[in-house]
């Protein structure tokens, strides 16, 4: 997602293709100015923020729930949203306090209080869902309130805490309508975000209308929006070709974005430079055929990322040789340094030295995304061509996939990781930290120490050396194998404005920025 960058080089949006507007798909004078329709393939796994930590759910949640802080377009630091102001108290980075805005209300008319904020954070930790955002709150010790002030006491210094509570992990729910010890069922939402969820049909659509009670960082009222969910990128591409959606967001097939023509009238294509990566993740639990580090190193020595980018993704992705993608502080090429070229002979030697003489049989699972079937098939061919591996690939529906890898059901799986916030920690702590959201069983005292060292530094540009050392260790231990990083593309009807602000790698989908021209 390369483009015009902000100072940190993390976020940015650029207009790649802009056809002539004279033949727009919808004329500004159309009488039917119904909801703007946005097509997505990212499944929503749930409406309760305590039980979700996936891009599809957070995209919807960022419109109907409110957090204390948020990210404005192009911003590398969070700004107050439900809060009037926030900041660390003292110099030890262990107490963070926010004062709420006055007059906040949920869409059901209930007042939003400091007690609701405390309830929301306590609830996430109490429920402790394996599919929830708990890993982002691993440094939180306790929450206290006094009038409109909410104070967070941290177990250890954590300069990244403001970034974390600006995500879906900080979504505020109504303590009167959400159960304290379990997830809320049903299709209703009581939030305080820029939109009201008027109707929701799982896997089909979400009907959103502007929330007149909203008070926060968004300064203008959005237009009605309908988000339509499609089963796969091919179905979204068909919807776009039929023009049954005004905006086609995540994820279009690589061929569609690669072959987009500047001569297409009435079409805008946006390229967003927020980082997204994909990795092969390994199950390190007892009994797993990839538990032995020699097996994982041998796989790393065989996989050809260039072929994946060229042959499967039509060069809409770039080979990735590190845990932290390009564009973020401390990016390195640790896997290239350790495994510079696909080398089956080296892989054979690694296995033989570990006493492994028979082909390693393992199951590789994968789920939603662009060209996932083709990608899995190529990985299987690459590995099996060596004679060292026998790979069974398995496509799994998204919700089942999340539940499956959380309980260790797969020997290995491929997963796309979208940045939660513009800081390298978003690709480190949730992926290889002690409370990893990937549930791999990986643990490293060296990595954990480096994570805490980086979190003590509020000058985020100065953590590069420690971030690079984390990546070196990960290339040595191989709990996961980075495959590629990608750009996010959005196709939009030229009669719809604001698509350049829709997404920028912070996990927020700014539907309120869309408007009819």
C-alpha positions in Angstrom: 0.0 0.0 0.0 2.5 2.5 -1.2 1.6 6.1 -1.9 1.8 9.6 -0.6 3.2 9.2 2.9 2.9 11.0 6.1 6.1 11.8 8.1 6.4 8.3 9.5 6.0 6.6 6.2 3.3 4.4 7.5 0.0 5.8 6.2 -1.0 7.3 3.0 -3.4 7.3 0.1 -2.9 8.0 -3.5 -5.3 8.1 -6.4 -4.1 5.6 -9.0 -6.7 5.7 -11.7 -9.3 8.4 -12.4 -11.4 8.0 -15.5 -13.3 10.8 -17.1 -16.2 11.9 -15.0 -18.5 12.9 -17.8 -19.7 9.3 -18.1 -20.1 8.7 -14.4 -21.8 5.5 -13.2 -24.3 7.6 -11.3 -25.1 11.2 -12.3 -25.0 13.8 -9.5 -28.5 14.7 -10.6 -29.9 11.3 -10.1 -33.2 11.4 -8.3 -32.5 8.2 -6.4 -29.9 9.2 -3.9 -30.3 6.1 -1.8 -27.7 4.7 0.5 -24.1 4.5 -0.8 -23.3 0.8 -1.3 -20.0 -0.6 -0.3 -19.0 -4.2 -1.2 -16.7 -6.2 1.1 -15.5 -9.8 1.4 -14.2 -9.7 5.0 -16.7 -11.6 7.1 -18.1 -10.2 10.3 -17.6 -12.8 13.0 -19.7 -11.0 15.6 -21.2 -7.7 16.7 -19.9 -7.8 20.3 -16.4 -6.2 20.5 -15.4 -8.4 23.4 -15.5 -11.4 21.1 -13.9 -10.2 17.9 -10.4 -9.4 16.6 -10.7 -9.6 12.9 -10.7 -7.0 10.1 -14.3 -7.5 8.9 -15.8 -7.1 12.4 -13.6 -4.1 13.3 -14.4 -2.4 10.0 -18.1 -2.4 11.0 -17.5 -1.8 14.7 -15.5 1.4 13.9 -18.7 2.9 12.6 -21.1 1.9 15.3 -18.9 1.9 18.4 -16.8 4.7 19.8 -13.4 4.5 21.5 -11.7 7.0 23.8 -9.3 7.7 21.0 -9.3 7.3 17.2 -7.1 7.9 14.1 -8.0 10.6 11.7 -7.1 10.2 8.0 -3.3 10.3 7.5 -2.6 10.6 11.2 0.2 8.6 12.8 -1.0 9.4 16.4 -4.4 8.9 17.9 -6.7 11.8 18.7 -9.5 12.1 21.3 -12.9 10.7 20.2 -15.2 9.8 23.2 -12.5 11.5 25.3 -12.0 15.2 25.6 -8.4 14.7 26.4 -6.0 11.9 27.3 -2.4 11.5 28.5 0.1 9.7 30.6 0.4 10.8 34.2 4.0 11.0 35.4 7.0 9.8 33.5 6.9 6.1 34.1 4.4 5.3 31.4 2.3 3.3 33.8 -0.8 5.5 34.3 -2.8 6.7 31.4 -5.9 8.9 32.0 -8.7 10.2 29.8 -11.5 12.7 30.5 -14.7 12.0 28.7 -16.6 14.6 26.6 -19.8 15.9 28.2 -23.1 14.8 26.8 -22.1 11.5 25.4 -25.0 9.1 24.7 -25.5 5.6 23.3 -27.9 5.2 20.4 -30.5 3.8 22.8 -30.6 7.1 24.6 -28.6 6.0 27.7 -25.9 8.3 29.0 -22.3 7.1 28.2 -20.4 7.4 31.5 -16.9 6.7 32.8 -18.5 3.6 34.4 -19.4 2.3 30.9 -15.8 2.7 29.8 -14.4 0.8 32.8 -17.1 -1.9 32.3 -16.1 -2.3 28.6 -12.4 -2.9 29.4 -13.1 -5.1 32.4 -15.6 -7.1 30.4 -13.1 -7.9 27.6 -10.6 -9.3 30.2 -13.3 -11.1 32.1 -14.8 -12.9 29.1 -11.3 -13.5 27.7 -12.6 -14.8 24.3 -10.0 -16.6 22.2 -11.3 -14.7 19.3 -11.4 -11.4 21.2 -9.0 -8.4 21.5 -7.5 -9.5 24.8 -3.9 -9.7 23.5 -4.0 -5.9 22.9 -4.7 -5.3 26.6 -1.9 -7.6 27.9 -0.3 -4.7 29.8 -3.5 -3.4 31.5 -3.7 -4.0 35.2 -6.7 -2.1 36.4 -9.2 0.6 35.5 -10.5 3.3 37.9 -13.0 6.1 37.5 -13.7 9.5 39.1 -16.5 11.6 37.7 -15.7 11.9 34.0 -12.1 10.6 34.3 -11.0 7.1 33.5 -7.5 6.0 34.7 -5.7 3.0 33.4 -3.0 1.4 35.6 -0.5 -0.6 33.5 1.5 -3.7 34.7 4.6 -2.4 32.9 5.5 0.8 31.0 3.7 0.8 27.7 4.1 3.8 25.3 1.8 1.9 22.8 -1.2 1.8 25.1 -2.9 4.9 23.5 -2.6 3.2 20.1 -4.2 0.1 21.4 -7.3 1.7 23.0 -7.9 3.7 19.7 -8.7 0.3 18.1 -11.7 -2.0 18.4 -10.2 -3.2 21.7 -11.3 0.2 23.1 -14.9 0.0 21.9 -17.3 1.3 24.5 -20.5 -0.6 25.2 -23.5 0.1 27.3 -23.2 -1.6 30.8 -27.0 -1.7 31.0 -27.5 -3.8 27.9 -24.3 -5.9 27.5 -23.9 -8.9 29.9 -20.8 -8.6 32.1 -19.6 -12.2 31.8 -20.6 -13.4 28.4 -21.0 -12.2 24.8 -24.2 -10.5 23.7 -26.2 -12.5 21.2 -28.4 -11.1 18.5 -28.1 -8.5 15.7 -28.5 -5.3 17.8 -25.8 -2.8 18.7 -25.8 -0.2 21.5 -22.9 2.0 20.6 -22.1 5.7 20.3 -20.2 5.8 17.0 -21.0 8.0 13.9 -23.6 5.4 12.7 -26.6 3.5 13.9 -26.9 -0.1 12.8 -30.5 -0.1 11.6 -30.5 -3.6 10.2 -27.9 -6.4 10.0 -28.1 -9.7 8.1 -25.2 -12.0 8.8 -23.1 -12.5 5.6 -25.4 -10.3 3.6 -25.6 -6.7 4.5 -25.4 -4.0 7.2 -27.7 -1.0 6.9 -26.1 2.1 8.5 -27.7 5.5 9.2 -26.0 8.6 10.7 -26.2 8.8 14.4 -27.5 12.2 15.5 -26.4 11.6 19.1 -22.7 11.2 18.1 -20.2 13.5 19.7 -16.6 13.0 18.8 -13.7 13.5 16.4 -15.8 13.1 13.3 -16.8 16.7 12.4 -19.4 16.1 9.7 -22.4 13.9 9.3 -22.1 10.9 7.0 -24.6 9.7 4.4 -26.6 6.5 4.7 -24.5 3.5 3.8 -25.3 -0.1 3.0 -22.4 -2.6 3.4 -22.9 -5.7 1.3 -20.9 -8.8 2.1 -19.8 -11.2 -0.6 -18.7 -14.8 -0.2 -15.4 -14.3 -2.0 -13.4 -11.8 -4.2 -14.8 -13.2 -7.4 -18.4 -12.5 -6.2 -17.4 -9.0 -5.3 -15.7 -8.5 -8.7 -18.9 -9.6 -10.4 -20.9 -7.1 -8.3 -18.5 -4.3 -9.2 -18.7 -5.2 -12.9 -22.5 -5.1 -12.7 -22.2 -1.8 -10.8 -24.4 -3.1 -8.0 -22.0 -1.5 -5.6 -20.7 2.1 -5.6 -17.5 1.2 -3.9 -15.6 -2.1 -4.0 -13.4 -2.5 -0.9 -11.5 -5.5 0.5 -10.8 -7.8 -1.4 -10.8 -7.8 -5.1 -9.1 -10.6 -7.1 -5.5 -9.7 -8.1 -6.5 -9.8 -11.8 -9.0 -7.0 -11.3 -6.6 -4.6 -9.7 -3.7 -5.6 -12.0 -5.7 -5.1 -15.1 -7.5 -1.9 -14.1 -7.3 0.6 -17.0 -6.9 4.4 -16.8 -9.4 4.6 -19.7 -12.2 3.2 -17.7 -14.7 6.1 -17.5 -16.2 7.0 -14.2 -13.9 4.9 -12.1 -11.4 5.9 -9.3 -8.9 3.4 -7.9 -7.3 4.2 -4.5 -4.1 2.6 -3.3 -3.6 2.7 0.5 -0.2 2.5 2.1 -1.2 1.0 5.4 0.7 -2.3 5.9 -0.9 -5.7 5.5 1.1 -8.9 5.6 0.5 -12.6 5.1 2.3 -15.4 6.8 2.4 -19.2 7.1 1.8 -19.8 10.9 3.0 -22.9 12.6 1.5 -24.9 15.5 4.3 -25.5 18.0 2.2 -27.6 20.4 3.2 -31.1 21.4 2.4 -33.6 18.8 2.5 -31.2 15.9 4.5 -32.4 12.9 6.1 -28.9 12.6 7.0 -28.6 16.3 10.7 -29.3 15.5 12.4 -26.1 14.6 14.4 -28.0 11.9 11.1 -28.7 10.0 10.1 -25.0 10.1 13.6 -23.9 9.0 13.5 -26.4 6.2 10.1 -25.0 5.0 11.6 -21.5 5.2 14.5 -22.6 3.0 12.1 -23.9 0.3 9.3 -21.4 -0.1 9.6 -19.1 -3.1 7.9 -15.8 -2.3 8.8 -14.2 -5.7 6.8 -16.9 -7.5 3.8 -16.3 -5.1 3.9 -12.5 -5.8 4.4 -12.9 -9.6 2.3 -16.0 -10.5 -0.5 -15.9 -8.1 -1.0 -12.2 -7.0 0.0 -10.6 -10.3 2.6 -8.4 -8.6 -0.1 -6.7 -6.5 1.9 -7.9 -3.5 5.6 -7.7 -2.6 7.6 -10.6 -1.1 8.1 -10.1 2.6 11.2 -11.3 4.4 10.5 -10.0 7.9 7.9 -9.9 10.7 7.5 -6.2 10.4 6.5 -4.9 6.9 8.3 -2.2 4.9 7.2 1.3 5.9 7.3 0.7 9.7 10.1 1.5 12.1 12.7 -1.2 12.3 11.7 -3.2 9.2 14.5 -5.6 8.4 15.1 -8.5 6.0 15.9 -11.1 8.5 14.4 -14.0 6.6 16.2 -13.1 3.5 19.4 -12.9 5.5 18.8 -16.4 6.8 17.3 -17.9 3.7 18.3 -15.8 0.7 17.1 -18.1 -2.1 14.9 -21.2 -2.2 17.4 -24.0 -1.5 16.0 -27.6 -1.3 19.4 -29.0 -0.7 19.8 -26.9 2.4 16.3 -28.0 3.5 17.3 -31.6 3.1 20.5 -31.1 5.2 18.5 -29.3 8.0 16.1 -32.2 8.2 18.8 -34.9 8.1 20.9 -33.2 10.8 17.7 -33.3 13.0 17.4 -37.0 12.3 14.3 -36.6 10.1 14.6 -38.9 7.1 11.0 -39.5 6.1 8.8 -36.9 4.3 7.2 -34.5 6.8 3.4 -34.8 6.5 1.3 -31.8 7.6 -1.9 -30.0 7.0 -2.0 -26.4 5.8 -5.3 -24.6 6.4 -6.4 -21.3 5.0 -9.5 -19.2 4.7 -10.8 -15.9 3.2 -8.7 -13.7 0.9 -7.8 -13.1 -2.7 -6.4 -16.1 -4.6 -6.1 -18.2 -1.5 -6.8 -21.5 -3.3 -4.2 -20.8 -5.9 -1.7 -19.6 -3.3 -2.1 -22.8 -1.2 -1.8 -25.0 -4.3 1.5 -23.3 -5.2 2.9 -23.6 -1.7 2.0 -27.3 -1.7 3.8 -27.8 -5.1 6.9 -25.9 -3.9 7.2 -28.0 -0.8 6.3 -31.4 -2.3 8.7 -30.8 -5.3 11.6 -31.3 -2.9 10.4 -34.8 -1.8 10.8 -33.6 1.8 7.1 -32.8 2.5 3.6 -34.1 1.9 1.1 -31.3 2.4 -2.7 -31.5 2.6 -4.3 -28.2 2.0 -7.7 -27.3 3.5 -10.0 -24.4 2.9 -12.0 -23.5 6.0 -14.9 -21.1 6.4 -13.7 -17.9 8.2 -15.5 -18.3 11.6 -14.6 -22.0 11.8 -11.0 -21.1 10.8 -10.6 -18.6 13.6 -12.0 -21.1 16.1 -9.8 -23.9 14.7 -6.4 -22.2 14.9 -7.3 -20.9 18.4 -7.6 -24.5 19.6 -4.6 -25.8 17.6 -6.6 -27.7 15.0 -4.2 -27.1 12.2 -0.5 -28.0 11.8 0.0 -24.8 9.9 -2.2 -22.1 8.5 -2.0 -19.0 6.2 -3.3 -15.8 7.7 -3.4 -12.2 6.6 -2.6 -9.6 9.3 -3.9 -6.1 8.9 -2.2 -3.4 11.0 -4.3 -2.3 14.0 -2.3 1.0 14.4 0.7 2.7 12.8 3.5 1.2 14.9 5.7 -1.9 14.6 4.3 -3.3 17.9 1.1 -4.2 16.0 3.1 -6.9 14.1 5.1 -8.1 17.1 3.1 -8.4 20.4 -0.1 -9.9 18.9 1.9 -12.3 16.7 4.9 -13.5 18.7 4.3 -12.1 22.2 3.4 -14.3 25.2 -0.3 -13.8 24.8 -0.2 -14.2 21.0 -3.5 -13.8 19.1 -2.2 -16.6 16.8 -2.4 -19.3 19.6 0.8 -21.0 18.2 2.3 -22.0 21.6 5.4 -20.0 20.8 7.2 -18.4 23.7 10.6 -16.7 23.8 12.0 -14.9 26.8 14.3 -13.0 24.5 11.4 -11.7 22.4 9.4 -10.9 25.5 12.2 -8.8 27.0 12.6 -6.9 23.7 8.9 -6.2 23.5 8.9 -4.7 27.0 12.0 -2.7 26.1 10.4 -1.2 23.1 7.2 -0.4 25.0 9.1 1.6 27.5 10.2 4.1 24.9 7.7 6.8 24.1 9.9 8.0 21.3 8.8 5.4 18.8 11.3 6.2 16.2 14.1 5.0 18.6 12.9 1.5 18.9 14.3 0.3 15.6 17.3 -1.6 16.9 15.2 -3.7 19.3 12.5 -4.3 16.6 15.2 -5.6 14.2 16.5 -7.9 17.0 13.0 -9.3 17.5 12.9 -10.1 13.8 16.3 -11.8 13.8 15.1 -14.1 16.6 11.9 -14.8 14.8 13.8 -15.8 11.7 15.9 -18.1 13.9 12.9 -19.7 15.7 10.4 -19.6 12.7 7.1 -19.6 14.6 5.7 -18.2 11.4 7.0 -17.6 7.9 6.3 -14.1 6.4 5.2 -14.5 2.7 4.2 -11.1 1.4 2.9 -7.7 2.1 0.3 -6.0 0.1 -1.3 -2.8 -1.0 -5.0 -2.3 -0.4 -7.0 -1.2 -3.4 -10.5 0.4 -3.5 -12.5 0.9 -6.6 -15.1 3.6 -6.5 -17.7 5.2 -8.6 -16.4 8.7 -9.6 -19.7 10.1 -8.5 -18.9 9.1 -4.9 -16.4 11.2 -2.9 -14.2 10.4 0.0 -13.0 6.9 -1.0 -9.4 8.2 -0.5 -10.1 8.5 3.2 -12.0 5.2 3.6 -9.1 3.1 4.8 -5.4 3.7 5.7 -4.1 0.8 7.7 -5.5 1.6 11.1 -8.3 -0.9 11.2 -10.9 1.8 10.7 -13.3 1.9 7.8 -14.4 5.5 7.5 -17.8 5.1 5.9 -18.8 8.6 7.1 -16.3 10.1 4.6 -18.3 8.8 1.6 -20.7 11.2 -0.1 -22.5 11.7 -3.4 -21.0 14.3 -5.7 
